[in-house]
Amino acid sequence: MDNFPIQLSENILLEAQLSRDTSSLRRELYYIKDKKLESYLDSDELKNIFWSNIYNAYVLIIAKEAKEETAVFKYKRIKIARHLLSLDDIEFKILGKNNHNPLHKFINNLFSPRFIKSAAVKNVDSSYLIRLDRTALNTSLVVN
C-alpha cells in the first residue's frame, strides 16, 4: 500500500529542490485530515521521514522569499492538516531535537497542542536530525 503523506512530502521536497511551484502540493498537505495523517504515520520511522522531508522542503521554499533575521524559524507558516507550524515546531517539538533532557521533553509536551503531541516521534533518531538542512535559509537571510 502506498503511503500518501510520505509520497506527498517527497514530491514537495523534489519540487522545491527543482525550484518549481509547490502551492498545489502544499494545498493538499493543508487539507489532509489530521486523523488520516496520524494513521499513515504510525511509526517513528515514518514520522521521521515525513517531517524531515517537510522541514527541508520548507527551508528551500522560505529561502526563495524575502525575509529578515532568524525569526523565520519561529514564524508559523507551514500548513499541515489545517494546523500552522513553524520550522522550530518541526525541529524541536516533533522531531525532538534537544529532547534528550527530560525536562525539555516534559515542557514541550505540556505546552504543545494535541496535533503536535500526536505527530511527535516517541524516540529521537539522531540519524534523521542530521538530515535537517538549514543551509539554504541561513545563507539567504538578511540581517539588519
C-alpha positions in Angstrom: 0.0 0.0 0.0 1.3 3.5 -0.9 1.8 5.9 1.9 0.1 9.1 0.6 1.7 11.6 3.1 5.2 10.2 2.6 4.8 10.5 -1.2 3.3 14.0 -0.9 6.3 15.1 1.3 8.7 13.6 -1.1 7.0 15.4 -4.1 7.0 18.7 -2.2 10.7 18.3 -1.4 11.6 17.4 -5.0 9.6 20.3 -6.5 11.3 22.7 -4.0 14.7 21.3 -4.9 13.9 21.9 -8.6 12.7 25.4 -7.8 9.2 24.6 -9.1 5.9 25.8 -7.8 4.7 23.8 -4.8 1.5 25.6 -4.0 -0.9 22.9 -5.2 1.0 20.2 -3.3 1.1 22.4 -0.2 -2.7 22.9 -0.5 -3.1 19.1 -0.5 -1.0 18.9 2.6 -3.1 21.6 4.3 -6.4 19.8 3.6 -5.3 16.3 4.7 -7.2 15.3 7.8 -5.1 15.1 10.9 -6.5 11.7 11.9 -5.7 10.4 8.4 -2.2 11.8 8.7 -1.8 10.1 12.1 -3.0 6.8 10.8 -0.5 6.9 7.9 2.4 8.0 10.1 2.0 5.2 12.6 5.7 4.6 13.4 8.7 6.8 14.4 10.4 5.9 11.2 7.5 7.1 9.0 7.2 10.3 11.1 10.9 11.0 10.8 10.8 10.6 7.0 7.7 12.7 6.6 8.7 15.6 8.9 12.4 15.6 7.6 11.1 16.0 4.1 8.6 18.7 5.1 11.3 20.6 7.0 13.9 20.5 4.2 11.3 21.4 1.6 10.1 24.5 3.6 13.7 25.6 4.2 14.1 25.7 0.4 10.7 27.4 -0.1 11.2 30.0 2.5 14.8 30.7 1.3 13.4 31.9 -2.0 11.2 34.6 -0.3 12.3 37.9 1.1 12.9 37.7 4.8 14.8 39.2 7.7 16.6 37.9 10.7 16.2 34.4 12.1 12.5 34.9 13.1 11.7 32.8 10.0 12.3 29.6 12.1 9.7 30.7 14.6 7.1 32.0 12.2 4.1 29.7 11.9 3.6 29.4 8.1 3.7 25.7 7.4 0.1 24.5 6.9 -0.5 20.8 7.6 -3.8 19.2 8.3 -5.3 22.6 9.0 -2.7 23.4 11.6 0.0 26.1 11.4 3.6 25.1 12.3 7.0 26.7 12.3 10.3 25.2 11.3 11.2 25.2 15.1 8.0 23.3 15.9 9.0 20.6 13.5 12.7 20.5 14.5 12.3 20.8 18.3 8.8 19.6 19.2 8.0 17.0 16.5 11.4 15.5 15.7 12.6 16.1 19.2 16.0 17.8 18.7 17.3 18.8 22.2 14.7 16.5 23.8 17.5 14.4 25.4 16.8 16.4 28.6 13.7 15.0 30.3 12.7 18.5 31.5 12.7 19.9 27.9 10.7 17.0 26.8 8.2 17.4 29.6 7.8 21.2 29.0 7.4 20.7 25.2 4.8 18.1 25.8 3.0 20.2 28.4 2.6 23.3 26.3 2.2 21.7 22.8 -1.2 21.3 21.0 -2.6 17.8 20.6 -1.7 17.8 16.9 2.0 18.3 17.7 1.9 15.7 20.5 0.4 13.1 18.2 2.8 14.0 15.4 5.9 13.8 17.6 8.3 10.9 17.5 8.5 8.8 20.6 12.2 8.0 20.3 14.5 10.6 18.9 16.6 9.3 16.0 19.7 11.4 15.5 20.3 10.0 12.0 17.2 11.9 10.9 18.1 15.0 12.8 21.4 15.4 10.9 19.4 15.3 7.6 17.7 18.6 8.5 19.3 21.2 6.3 19.1 24.9 7.3 21.9 25.8 4.9 19.7 27.3 2.2 17.9 29.5 4.6 20.9 30.6 6.7 22.7 31.8 3.6 19.8 33.8 2.3 18.8 35.6 5.5 19.1 39.4 5.5 20.5 40.6 8.9 19.5 44.2 9.9 
